[in-house]
């Protein structure tokens, strides 16, 4: 599977089995689905829940017109990955309902997102995710090296889920969300830092983080 958002339209095109190599003019359903996926991603990350839901409903509608449940499964993985970047974890039930028709790379990616790495064939993952799975305890350099901000947040979220994340990794994720102006993941990662500062008794840091949280909330 290609990168999560490196040339977002290109990646989503790969998910929908069209590739990135100057193909013929795509059918209308595909153009519409790709546009809606891109809009969904931006709307969700910036905190516009209503628009994100409408956009993804349009994605489902367009892909359903093909009768391709494998494509629907791939689109649901996009949604799960985008949500996980904001630490909105679930079992990705919409994907699970279609998992029997998913292809091996998508099944591997679903396992990666869920943190179920036992028996995972990392060769089926994109190279950067493969590196995260295969690396030792030090993950910060890997996260920082990821050129795509959304892929960076997704990888960080999986490390958090698995309990493999450290303070430096959290800071990478927080700085990434802040630089992109993505309010939803920014609030999530600020919340992680605030919780840790409070647990450590660092009231000064917790207070500073709360001020940042309040500022982001004021923009919603």
Secondary structure as GFF3:
##gff-version 3
##sequence-region A 1 220
A	DSSP	alpha_helix	8	15	.	.	.	ID=ss1
A	DSSP	alpha_helix	28	45	.	.	.	ID=ss2
A	DSSP	alpha_helix	49	64	.	.	.	ID=ss3
A	DSSP	alpha_helix	69	85	.	.	.	ID=ss4
A	DSSP	alpha_helix	93	96	.	.	.	ID=ss5
A	DSSP	three_ten_helix	99	101	.	.	.	ID=ss6
A	DSSP	alpha_helix	104	114	.	.	.	ID=ss7
A	DSSP	three_ten_helix	122	124	.	.	.	ID=ss8
A	DSSP	alpha_helix	127	134	.	.	.	ID=ss9
A	DSSP	alpha_helix	140	145	.	.	.	ID=ss10
A	DSSP	alpha_helix	149	161	.	.	.	ID=ss11
A	DSSP	alpha_helix	167	180	.	.	.	ID=ss12
A	DSSP	alpha_helix	183	199	.	.	.	ID=ss13
A	DSSP	alpha_helix	203	218	.	.	.	ID=ss14
###
